[in-house]
Amino acid sequence: MSLRIYLDSAREPRTPDGSAGEWGGFFDGAMELEAKNWPPLLWWAMFGTGDLREARIADTEDAGTDEHTELLSQWGEATYPYLVVEQRTALSRLHARRQGLISRLGARFSPLYDEFVALIDARFGPYVLLRTEALADGGERGIRLLFEETLADLERLDVGHATAAGGRVDGLISDFQRWQHTDPVWLLSGAGDGWPSVALRERLAATAVRRSSGRSAERSTAVGRVWGVLVAVCGIGAYWLTGSVWAIAVAFGTVLAVLVAGVVRRRG
């Protein structure tokens, strides 16, 4: 079963407090993005190590509800880490880290990056909250340590350094590159109401088609060269062995028959 992580526009520099009954009005008109299992790279790019907070797991539900009672019974006073940052700081970091991240992701994803920045500017604020209660580990610090390492790695970009080789950011980028053919927008930035735009999806799809066509053309050219060399080698070899021009024709015909049979089989 997959875990859901959320990025929210928040009015306060903290997550809502269930003990104070604050969840009821939290979602009224607020923008929210959703991701699966782990925060996407562009979410991480807004935060630093100083943005880590702790909240009680039980307070992810309002007091007085059965859910709050159940969580309190299960987790007691255990906490989980989450992230919150002022919108202006988030935007500043996104701009500062853009080059370092796009150089790794590839220039074709720069429109996605820039539209995500525009989304944060237009629909998030005054604070940006990354809700990670689904990752709660009971305060055993395993998740917090991963958060600290990822954020510290990103902060290297703020002082002009590359992220650490084999570090947390490298891992996020490698995972994205492995699965980008499925849905690059979802993998890099999550999804939500009005995000991504239809225009952005179409632009990325068109870019993917062009790249695929280019690779197909390169493969066709390479295959053509191989077959050309094979025909020449077989022809020369046949003439050297027999001294007959007819042997060249037979060799050429044999190679051509094999080629045609392969094409027919592939198309069938």
N, C-alpha and C positions, 0 to 999 in steps of 0.2 A: 504494500500500500504506500503510495507516495505522500510526502509531507508537503504542505502548502505554506509558503512564505509570502509576506505582504509588505509592500511599500506604500505608505500613506502620507497624505498631506495632514499635518497636525497643527493645532492651535497652541499647544504647549510644548515646551522642550523636554517632554517625557511621554511615556506610554500612559494611557488612561489607568486610573487606580480603581480596581474593582471594589475595594473596601469602601470607597467613597461613592460608589454607584455611577462612575463616569462613562461606562461603556454605552449606555443607552443613547446618548446624543452624539457619540463620536463620529458616526458614519454619515451624519446629515450633510449631504452636499459635498463631502470630501472625496478627493480623487484617490483611487487605489489601484495599484498594479499587483498582479499575482505571479508567482513563480513556483517551481516545483523542486523540492528536496534541498536546495541550497541557493543562497542569493546569487543572482547573475552578476557578471563582471561589472556592468555599468552601474549597478547599485553600489557595489563596493567602492567604485571610483569617486563617490561623493563624501566618503567618511575617512576619519583619521582615528588613531588610537585614543585620542582624548574624547571621542564621541561615544565610547562604550559606557553603558549604564546597566544596572541590575534592577530587576523587578521580581516580586514574589509570584511564583507560578499560580498560586490560588487566585491572585488578583487579575488574572486574564478573563475572569467572569465577575459580574457584579455580585456583591454581598446580598444574601437573602434568596439567591437562586439555588436550585438543586445542584447545578453545575459547580458553583462556588463551594458548596458544602462538600461535594465529592472531591474536588481538587484539594481542598484544605485537609481532608482526611487522608488523601493519598500522598501529598507532598509536604504538608505542614508549612514550615517557614522557608523551604527551599526556594532558591531564586534561579533566574536564567539571565543571560546577557542579551542585550538588544542595542540598537544604534539609533541615535537621533542627532540631527545637526540643523543649524540655521540654514535657511534656503540660500542666502547669499554666499555662505561658505561653501555649500554644496556646489553651487554654480562655479565659484572660483576654482575649486579643485577640478571639476570636470574640464574647464578650459585649460588649466595648467597641465593636466595629465593627458590631454588629447593626443598630442604627437607621440608620446611614449607608448600609448596603447594602440593607436591606429597603425603605427609602424609594425606592430606585431600582428594585428588582426588582418591587415590588408586595406588598401585605399578604397576598395569597393564598399567597405562598411562605414566609410566616413559619413555618408548621408544619414545612416541609421544613428550614428553617434550624435550628429548635429541636431537631428530631430528629437532625440531623447533629451538633449540639453534644453531645447526649446520647450518641450513638454514640462520639464521640471520648472522652468522659468514661468510658464503660463498657468500651471494648474497645481503646483505644490507650494506650500508655504502657509504661514511664516516658518514652519519647521518641516523637515522631512524625516519621517519615522520608519525605520526598518523593523518590522515586527517578526520576531524569531521564536515565539513561544512554542511552536511546533518542534523546535530542536532542543527543548529543555532536557537537561540531563541530571536534574536534581541537585544542581550546584556543585557538581564534581569537578568543575573547571576545565573539562575536556573541550567543550565547545568554546568557552571563552579563550582558551589558549589558541585554538585555530583562528578565532577572530583576530586576536592580537597579532598573530604572525602574518595574516593576510593584510591587515591594515598597515603594519610596519613595512611590509614589502612594497605596498603602494606608495608609502611616504618617501621611498627612495626616488620616485619620479619628481617629487617636489623640490629636490635639491640637485636635479640634473643627472642623477644616476639611473641606470637601467635596473629593472627589477631583478632579484636574485635568480641566477641560473638554477633551475630545478626547484624554485621556491613555490609559494602558494599561488602567486599570480601566473607563473608558468603553467601550473597545473590547470588553472581555470582556462587559460588560452588553449592548452592542448586538448582539453575536453571539448571546447567549442569547435576547434578545427576538426576534431574527429566526427562531430555530429552536426556541423553547420548545414549540411544538405537537407536536414529535416525541417528546421524552422529557425533561421538565424535570429529573427527578432525576439522570439520567445526565449531562446537560449541566452541572448546577451542582455535583454532588458525586461523580460516578462510581458504580460499582456493585461489589458484592462479596457474600460469604457472609452472608446475613441482612440485606443492605441493598440496596434499601430494603425496609421492611416492607410487607406486603400492605395494611395499614390506611392507610399513607401514600399508596400508589399509588391506592387507591380514593378517598381524600379529595381528592387532586388531580384525579382523573378527574371526580369529581362537580362540583367547582368549575369545571372546563373546560366541562362540559355546561351548567351554569347560565349561564355567560358567553356561550356560543354561542347558547343559547335567547334570552337577553336581546338579543343583537345581531340575531337573526332577527326578534324582535318589533318592535324599533326600525325595522328595514328595512321590515317590513310596514306599520307605521304611516305611515312616510314615503311609501311607494308609494301607500297609500290616499289620503293628502292630495293627492298629485300628480294622481291620477286624478279626485278630486273637483273640483279646480280646473279640470282639462281639460274635464270634463262641463259645468261651469257656463259656462266661456268659450265652448264650442261652442254651447251652447243659447242664450246671450245673442246670440252672433254670428248664429246662424241666424234668430232672431226679428227682429233689427235689419235684416237684409238682406231678409227676406220678409214680416215682419209677421204670420206664421202660427204658430199654436200647434203645428200638425202638423210644422212644420220643427224645432221643439224636440224633438219625439218622435223624429223621424228622426235628428237629431244624437245624441241620447242612445243610440239603438239602435246607431248606427254605432260609437260609442266603446265601448259594452258588448261588441259583437261582437269588436272588436280585443282588448279585455282578456281575454275568454274564450279566444280563439284563442292568446294569449300564454301563459296558464296551462296550457292543454292541451299546447302544444308543450314547455314546460318540464318538465312531469310525464312526458311521453312520452320 
